[in-house]
Amino acid sequence: MAAVENAYRSGVSVKLNAGVNPVSGGMVVRSLSLGKVVRGADKDQIMNVVEALTPVLDYGLARVERTEVTVLELA
């Protein structure tokens, strides 16, 4: 059975450090999602956009996660 792989969705999830949980002592993480990211964008291009956004965000940057979803369709 042959299949074709097609891009379905590409995005970036920016994880922000919103402080410390007083009960567990762990970091409180808030997320900001960016959709419609060009599939061929490299890490430097993505980080340039994230760094441009950080001055207007309430919380500091903790990490960045990239998500690419593809669909396998029968040919």
Buried (B, 14 or more C-beta within 10 A) or exposed (E): EEEEEEEEEBBBBBBBBBEEEEEEEEEBBBEBEBEEBEEEBEEEEBEEBBEEEEEEEEBEBBEBEEEEEEEEEEE
